[in-house]
Amino acid sequence: MRAVIPVAGFGTRLKPHTFSLPKVLVNVGGKPILGHILDKLVEEKITDVTFIIGYLGEKIKVYVNTIYPQINAEYVEQKEMLGLGHAIHTAITTLNHEEIFIILGDMIFDADFRKFLQNPTSVLGVKEVDDASKYGVAILNEDGIIEKLVEKPSDPISNLALVGIYYIKDAKLLEDCLNELVEKDIRTKGELQLTDALQLLIDKGEKIKTSKIEGWFDCGNQETLLLTNKFLLSKNSVSTRRENVVIIPPVFIAENAKVENSVIGPNATISDNCEVLNSNIKNSIISSNAKVENSLLEDSLVGPYAVVKGKTKKVNIGESAEIEI
């Protein structure tokens, strides 16, 4: 089986952090967003992975090749942002497996990949939502088989939103449908949608079911990233006792972080090689090599190599920035 992970987005809503980092490498819960996905794939022994890169793609290559040498990585570049269907189409030359597992690279899923992949038919991950107009949605027949997929419907025809996990049993047929999508320039809302390619798949006889995903976390902006961080820490709090440091779980404190005379937590991530001195940090992410001194931080994002000094309350600063109050 081959996994395909689109990671070409600009991450506009996460600026200033995405000025210097691709969105999927932003830290949450102690590691980059992408790292949480790759850990799950490696756990299921899925090591053939295609990454669809674009903006700052070289940094993704360095991260994957350095941290995950066991992954047989292939990289294809999406030169134009023409939609998710177009992104997957760029990876066609690598779809040399019978089955394909597509996972959006900027999401965190609380899902059992093994159970998902053991289905006898193709499966799309879904979640019931109150407002489906922002998503692709699935309409099921009485047997629980998808009969129609609609991208961002204006009318509430279904509340089953597609969450960004797609297990396709017949990769060759999907390839044919992607080619048809591009050759006929089939667009919805101006883009080549994966939803439309999957509808062609259904029209050609592929049976596709749904699997409900309870935990689905979009890391698209500061607020949702901090909510995702809170969720991940609730599942895996990591810290060791330190002298003159009060730790209020759940937290993640890297072993090589220097933390002194501080209160950390709850819901705080202190990443590799950070320095936190005489500070109180909660519900925040302090990225690698950052320094926080004499500060009170809450609901904050501090980028790599950034420096924060003084009695601040809430900050959102990117890589190598410095703020002193």
C-alpha positions, 0 to 999 in steps of 0.5 A: 500500500502507498500513502499519499500526503498533500503538503503543498499549502501555504498555511496563510492563516498561520502566519507569521509562523508559515513565513519560514516553515511549511504549515505541516512542520509547525509544532504541536504537542511536541513535534511537527503536525506531519510527524504525528501522521507519519508516526501512525503510518510507521506503526502500521508498517506503511513506509511507501509514501508520496509527499506532494510538496510546494511552498518550502518543500525542501524543508519537508524533504529534510525533515522526513529524510532525517527523522524518518529514514525508514520511510521510502519517500517520493516527492512530487511538486504541485506547481499550481494550487488548483485543488486537491484533485489536481494535487493527487493527479500530480502524484499519479506516476508514483501510484504503483500500488494496488491500494492507496491511502490519502491523508491530508497533511495538516490535520490531526486524526484520533483514528485507528488506522489499522481498523480503517484499512482493514475494510473490504471496500474503499472507505472515506473518513467522515464526521457529523457536523452542524454546518456542512457547507464548508466541506465535501459531504457524503450521501449514503444509500440504505445499505450504507454505501456512498451514492453521491459526493458533493463539494461544499453544498449550499443546501444541507443535503448531508451532515457527513463531512469528509475529514481528509482520510481516503482509503481506495482499494483500486488505485488504477481506477482512481488514476483513470478518474483523476486523468478524466477530471484533468482532461475534461477540466471538471471543476467545482468552485473553480478547482479540480476537486478530489471529491469529483474524482471520487464521484467518477470512481463511484459512477464507474462501479467502485463501492465506497463506504464511510467510517466515522472519525470522532477526533478530527483537528484542523491545525489551520489557525492559532486557536485551532492549533492550540486546541489540537495541542491540548488534545494531543497533550491529554493523550500523551503528557511528557515531562520529568520532575525539575528543581524549582519548576511547578508542572501542571499536567498535561504538558510536553517538556523536551528533555533537552529544554532548560526550564528554571524557576517557572510554572508550566501548564496546563496544556503547554508544549516546551520544545527541543532546546528551549529556554524558559526562565522565571516564567509562567506558561499555560495553553501555549506552544514554545517552539524549538530553540526559543527563549522565554524569560520573566514572562507570563504567557497564555494562549500563545505561539512562540516560533523557533529561535524567537525571544520573549522577555517581560510581563506579556500575556498573549503573543503570536510571534514567528521564527527569530522574532524578539519581543521585550516588554 
